[in-house]
Amino acid sequence: MTQPGDEGVSRRATIGLYVFGLALIALGGVALYESTRIRSAAGFSPFGPTVMVIAVGALLLVTGALFLIRLTIRPDRDLVDRVIEEERATHWPTTGLMAGLLAGYALVLGPLGYIIATGLMIPAGARILGSQRLVRDGVIGFVLALVVYIAFTGFLGVRLPAGLLEPVLP
């Protein structure tokens, strides 16, 4: 529950909720825009690769809009209290480090390839979250990255970036 003098905190939490709603709408718009750039195989297919992207984009747009409408018409005091509670409990340096790690991962994914980038990202993320077992985390990261790469590329036909390993990967 909020306490006396928490008006500024409550206002910041409400603004944060509006930003979240706008972010949902923006993400939905990006997904819908990017769905127009997906190339399909020749011929007609009612369920091509763009259908799921369009569905997710539309769902994000509708959810974000409904969320903003609900916040504006009938603000949820319990939700604001919950946001304030979570903000107090959040360790922001860890959140910032994880966000930086994900941004770095996005930058190196193409040049390094999925297996190497993911194999490095998983133990780095585990370390940020407090793991002290770097070797174990590295083995898990690379094995998991390899299994996911083979599953997507070999079984689902989705090409993940090979990067530096392109000469040795099928």
C-alpha positions, 0 to 999 in steps of 0.5 A: 500500500502507498503511504502518505507522501508517496504522491510523487512515487505514485505519479512516476508509477502511473507514467511508467504504466503509460510508457509500458502501454505505448511501448506495446503499441510501438512494438506491435507497429514494428512487428506489423511493419516488419511483416511486410518485409518477410519474403514468402516462397512462390505460390499461394499459402494461407499460412505463410511465415508472415501470419504469426508475425501479423497476429502477434503485432495485431495482438500487441497493438490491441493489448497496448490500446486497451491497456491505455484506455483502461488506465485513462478511464478507470485507473487501477489503484492496486496496479499502481501500488504493485508497480511501486512495490516492484520498483522498490524491490528492483535491483536497478544495476542488475537490470541495467547490466542485463539490458546492456548485455542484450543490446550487445548480444543484438549487435554481435549476433550477425557477425559472430553467429547464433552459436557463438553469440548465444554461447557467450551471452548465457554465461555472461547473463548467469554471471550478472545474475549471481552465478559463480560457476563460469565453466558450467554456465559456459558449457550449458550456454554453448550446448544449448545454443548448438541444440537450438541452432540445429533444431531451428536450422535442421528441423524447422527450416529457419536459418539462424546466423552462422557468423564465424562458424559458417564454413563448418556448419551445414 
